[in-house]
């Protein structure tokens, strides 16, 4: 096979490394910080940032000393989300789930080693679990993340989450053997639960959406305050959610056309 790196353009590679320096924890960075992370001279970083700024891919933060990702990238990202068929097919079910249970309903995909939210129907309750498209969360301690992990091989799980499972709350599972046991339970019942493992006071249930060969391509999650997500209600939501994601999976694997939503 021909070595495709012969087509690489060095300055574009550098620009991509610079853009990759920004994330949720570091939405703004200074030139020297970016230079250190990207392994580039500060003068080179500045020239590339100015070029990216002129095209709208980055912008200066408040005060002008730091940079952050710009509106052009947001427009491109939202355009990709709008084109995802799984999002279109899931939308009516998410609307129906929120109306029925009055809890936030989110749709996520597996990106790298994280969970990426691509759509949300917010609960109408004043006390609700709020999230937004583009929000990233860990896999081992969220209902949706564990559903993705449940259908990977043990070797893939180890590669994705690593040996050290970060603790977020007192209930976070940090022992790999306990996580493996819970993933087996998810495979057996068809849905996953996060019992205050990522955020205190939040319980969530999630179920998978699959493509034609059974691969999990997205997950719908329903998080809510523990006060409203008791055992019986969580089980009720799980049963309806599994049916809904099964219907979405079937729709994904049929020619795109109008279908009725099964959630009443």
Backbone torsions as a table, in degrees:
resi	resn	phi	psi	omega
1	UNK	NA	137.2	-177.6
2	UNK	-68.6	140.2	179.1
3	UNK	-71.8	109.5	-176.7
4	UNK	-73.1	-13.0	-179.3
5	UNK	-66.3	-15.1	178.6
6	UNK	-65.7	-18.7	179.8
7	UNK	-91.0	-5.9	-176.6
8	UNK	-63.2	138.6	175.5
9	UNK	-105.2	118.4	-169.8
10	UNK	-58.1	-44.6	-176.5
11	UNK	-67.4	-32.3	177.6
12	UNK	-70.5	-39.6	175.3
13	UNK	-58.2	-43.4	179.5
14	UNK	-64.5	-40.4	178.9
15	UNK	-62.6	-39.7	179.0
16	UNK	-66.7	-38.9	176.6
17	UNK	-62.1	-38.7	179.7
18	UNK	-66.6	-45.5	179.4
19	UNK	-62.4	-33.8	-178.9
20	UNK	-71.3	-9.3	179.3
21	UNK	-73.8	-17.3	-178.0
22	UNK	-95.1	136.9	175.9
23	UNK	-151.1	-174.6	-177.0
24	UNK	-61.8	-35.8	-178.9
25	UNK	-79.3	-23.5	-178.9
26	UNK	-132.8	69.8	-178.1
27	UNK	-68.4	-21.6	178.0
28	UNK	-129.4	139.8	177.8
29	UNK	-142.4	150.6	176.7
30	UNK	-87.0	167.6	-176.0
31	UNK	-61.8	-46.1	-178.1
32	UNK	-64.6	-37.1	178.8
33	UNK	-64.9	-44.6	178.5
34	UNK	-64.5	-41.8	-179.7
35	UNK	-58.8	-41.8	179.6
36	UNK	-66.9	-43.3	-178.6
37	UNK	-67.7	-40.2	-176.8
38	UNK	-85.5	-12.1	-178.9
39	UNK	69.0	39.4	-177.3
40	UNK	-127.5	155.7	174.8
41	UNK	-63.5	146.0	-179.3
42	UNK	-60.6	-35.4	179.7
43	UNK	-64.6	-38.4	177.4
44	UNK	-66.6	-43.3	178.6
45	UNK	-59.9	-43.8	-179.5
46	UNK	-62.0	-45.8	-179.4
47	UNK	-61.0	-42.6	-179.7
48	UNK	-68.4	-40.8	179.3
49	UNK	-62.7	-41.3	179.1
50	UNK	-63.2	-40.8	177.6
51	UNK	-64.2	-44.4	178.0
52	UNK	-64.6	-36.0	178.8
53	UNK	-64.4	-41.2	-179.8
54	UNK	-63.3	-27.6	179.5
55	UNK	-93.5	-2.3	177.8
56	UNK	87.4	7.3	-178.1
57	UNK	-82.0	-23.8	170.5
58	UNK	-136.4	165.1	175.6
59	UNK	-146.4	161.6	178.6
60	UNK	-81.8	142.6	177.7
61	UNK	-79.3	-176.2	178.8
62	UNK	-60.3	128.5	-178.3
63	UNK	94.9	-19.8	174.7
64	UNK	80.1	0.6	-177.5
65	UNK	-85.3	-26.5	-177.3
66	UNK	-118.3	163.9	178.8
67	UNK	-115.3	158.5	174.5
68	UNK	-146.8	164.8	179.4
69	UNK	-62.3	145.1	-173.5
70	UNK	-100.9	174.9	-175.2
71	UNK	-64.8	-26.0	-179.9
72	UNK	-64.2	-39.2	177.6
73	UNK	-66.1	-38.6	177.7
74	UNK	-62.4	-43.5	178.8
75	UNK	-60.6	-43.3	180.0
76	UNK	-65.9	-42.5	179.8
77	UNK	-63.4	-44.1	179.3
78	UNK	-65.6	-33.9	177.4
79	UNK	-62.9	-39.8	177.5
80	UNK	-64.7	-44.3	179.9
81	UNK	-60.7	-40.6	-178.9
82	UNK	-64.6	-27.6	-176.9
83	UNK	-85.8	-11.5	-178.6
84	UNK	-68.6	120.8	-178.3
85	UNK	-64.8	-36.0	-179.1
86	UNK	-59.7	-34.4	178.0
87	UNK	-67.0	-43.2	179.5
88	UNK	-64.1	-43.2	-178.2
89	UNK	-69.6	-33.8	-176.9
90	UNK	-78.1	-25.3	-171.4
91	UNK	-53.2	-52.4	-178.4
92	UNK	-61.9	-32.0	178.0
93	UNK	-70.2	-38.8	178.0
94	UNK	-65.0	-40.5	177.0
95	UNK	-60.4	-45.6	-178.8
96	UNK	-66.7	-39.1	178.7
97	UNK	-63.4	-43.0	179.2
98	UNK	-64.7	-41.7	-179.9
99	UNK	-64.2	-39.2	-177.4
100	UNK	-72.5	-45.8	-173.8
101	UNK	-103.4	-11.2	179.0
102	UNK	57.3	37.0	175.1
103	UNK	-125.0	153.9	177.1
104	UNK	-56.6	141.7	179.6
105	UNK	-129.8	123.8	-176.9
106	UNK	-125.5	152.6	179.3
107	UNK	-117.0	127.6	-175.8
108	UNK	-132.8	154.7	174.5
109	UNK	-125.0	165.6	-176.3
110	UNK	-97.8	114.5	-179.3
111	UNK	-123.0	115.0	179.2
112	UNK	63.9	-108.7	178.1
113	UNK	-123.7	23.5	-177.3
114	UNK	-135.0	168.9	175.2
115	UNK	-100.5	129.4	-180.0
116	UNK	-116.0	119.5	177.3
117	UNK	-76.4	128.9	-179.7
118	UNK	-115.2	-11.1	176.1
119	UNK	-162.2	151.9	-177.5
120	UNK	-145.1	139.5	164.8
121	UNK	-113.1	113.0	-174.9
122	UNK	-78.3	142.7	174.6
123	UNK	-64.1	150.0	177.1
124	UNK	-86.4	-5.6	177.7
125	UNK	-68.0	146.9	174.7
126	UNK	-63.6	-41.3	175.1
127	UNK	-93.5	106.8	-175.6
128	UNK	-144.9	164.9	177.4
129	UNK	-94.9	105.0	-174.2
130	UNK	-94.1	135.0	172.8
131	UNK	-145.8	172.0	-176.9
132	UNK	-139.1	152.6	173.6
133	UNK	-56.9	137.3	-176.7
134	UNK	99.9	-13.6	-180.0
135	UNK	-71.2	134.4	179.5
136	UNK	-110.0	143.0	179.4
137	UNK	-143.7	160.9	-178.0
138	UNK	-72.3	165.7	-176.1
139	UNK	-92.8	-40.5	-168.1
140	UNK	-75.4	-10.8	-175.0
141	UNK	-128.9	14.3	175.9
142	UNK	-119.7	149.6	-179.0
143	UNK	-59.6	-47.9	-179.0
144	UNK	-65.2	-41.3	-179.8
145	UNK	-63.5	-41.6	-179.7
146	UNK	-67.6	-30.9	175.7
147	UNK	-63.7	-43.8	176.1
148	UNK	-59.7	-47.1	-177.7
149	UNK	-63.7	-33.3	-175.1
150	UNK	-60.0	-26.8	-175.6
151	UNK	-106.9	17.0	170.9
152	UNK	-99.9	160.3	175.4
153	UNK	-71.6	158.2	177.2
154	UNK	-55.0	-36.3	179.4
155	UNK	-67.0	-40.5	177.9
156	UNK	-66.2	-40.3	178.2
157	UNK	-60.8	-47.0	179.7
158	UNK	-61.0	-38.0	-179.5
159	UNK	-69.2	-36.7	-175.9
160	UNK	-77.4	-49.4	-173.8
161	UNK	-93.3	-17.9	-179.8
162	UNK	78.8	178.4	-177.6
163	UNK	-79.2	-33.4	-177.4
164	UNK	-97.6	113.8	179.3
165	UNK	-92.8	116.0	-175.3
166	UNK	-66.2	137.7	177.7
167	UNK	-90.6	129.8	177.3
168	UNK	-110.8	-30.9	177.4
169	UNK	-141.7	178.1	178.0
170	UNK	-65.0	-21.5	-176.8
171	UNK	-98.4	0.4	179.1
172	UNK	-62.7	132.7	176.1
173	UNK	-78.7	120.2	-178.6
174	UNK	-115.8	-6.0	178.8
175	UNK	-95.1	121.6	-178.4
176	UNK	-54.9	-36.0	-179.0
177	UNK	-68.9	-35.1	176.9
178	UNK	-69.5	-38.9	176.8
179	UNK	-62.8	-43.0	179.7
180	UNK	-60.8	-39.6	178.6
181	UNK	-65.2	-39.7	179.4
182	UNK	-69.1	-36.1	177.5
183	UNK	-64.8	-35.1	176.5
184	UNK	-64.8	-38.4	177.4
185	UNK	-64.1	-39.3	179.1
186	UNK	-63.4	-42.3	178.0
187	UNK	-62.6	-34.5	-177.8
188	UNK	-73.1	-39.2	-174.6
189	UNK	-100.8	-17.6	175.9
190	UNK	90.0	5.8	177.4
191	UNK	-151.7	161.1	-179.9
192	UNK	-119.7	154.6	179.0
193	UNK	-129.7	138.4	172.9
194	UNK	-112.5	109.9	-177.5
195	UNK	-101.9	78.8	179.8
196	UNK	59.9	32.5	-176.9
197	UNK	-88.0	-21.8	-180.0
198	UNK	-109.5	-44.5	178.0
199	UNK	-131.4	129.6	178.6
200	UNK	-58.9	138.4	177.0
201	UNK	83.5	3.6	-178.1
202	UNK	-120.1	128.1	174.3
203	UNK	-120.1	141.7	-176.8
204	UNK	-140.3	154.6	174.6
205	UNK	-130.0	145.5	-176.3
206	UNK	-147.3	153.0	179.3
207	UNK	-141.8	153.6	-172.2
208	UNK	-88.2	150.9	168.8
209	UNK	-110.8	130.9	-173.1
210	UNK	-119.2	155.0	173.0
211	UNK	-90.4	-170.6	-172.1
212	UNK	-64.6	-26.1	179.5
213	UNK	-98.2	11.5	175.6
214	UNK	89.8	-1.1	179.1
215	UNK	-70.7	136.2	178.1
216	UNK	-75.2	117.8	-177.4
217	UNK	-105.6	-18.8	179.0
218	UNK	-162.8	165.6	179.8
219	UNK	-138.6	138.6	172.1
220	UNK	-102.7	129.4	178.7
221	UNK	-119.7	148.8	176.6
222	UNK	-127.0	98.0	177.5
223	UNK	-94.9	154.4	177.0
224	UNK	-164.1	166.0	176.7
225	UNK	-62.7	142.9	-177.3
226	UNK	-58.7	-27.7	179.6
227	UNK	-61.6	-30.0	-179.6
228	UNK	-103.1	-9.9	-175.7
229	UNK	-110.3	61.7	176.6
230	UNK	-72.8	177.0	-175.3
231	UNK	-58.0	-51.0	-177.5
232	UNK	-65.0	-42.0	-178.4
233	UNK	-68.3	-39.0	177.8
234	UNK	-60.9	-41.3	178.5
235	UNK	-66.2	-38.1	177.9
236	UNK	-63.4	-46.8	178.6
237	UNK	-61.4	-42.7	-178.6
238	UNK	-59.3	-43.5	-178.4
239	UNK	-63.0	-44.7	179.8
240	UNK	-68.6	-38.2	-178.4
241	UNK	-65.4	-43.5	178.8
242	UNK	-61.5	-41.1	177.3
243	UNK	-64.0	-43.3	-178.5
244	UNK	-64.1	-46.5	-179.0
245	UNK	-68.0	-29.3	174.2
246	UNK	-65.0	-41.7	177.9
247	UNK	-65.5	-40.9	178.5
248	UNK	-62.8	-41.8	179.4
249	UNK	-59.8	-43.4	179.3
250	UNK	-64.7	-39.4	179.5
251	UNK	-65.7	-36.8	179.4
252	UNK	-62.8	-29.5	-174.5
253	UNK	-100.1	14.8	174.2
254	UNK	-118.1	162.4	174.8
255	UNK	-56.5	140.4	-177.6
256	UNK	-63.8	118.0	177.8
257	UNK	-161.9	174.3	-176.4
258	UNK	-71.3	136.8	176.0
259	UNK	-136.2	156.8	175.5
260	UNK	-86.5	145.9	177.3
261	UNK	-82.6	134.6	-175.4
262	UNK	-85.6	-11.9	-177.4
263	UNK	-81.9	121.6	-179.0
264	UNK	-96.0	NA	NA
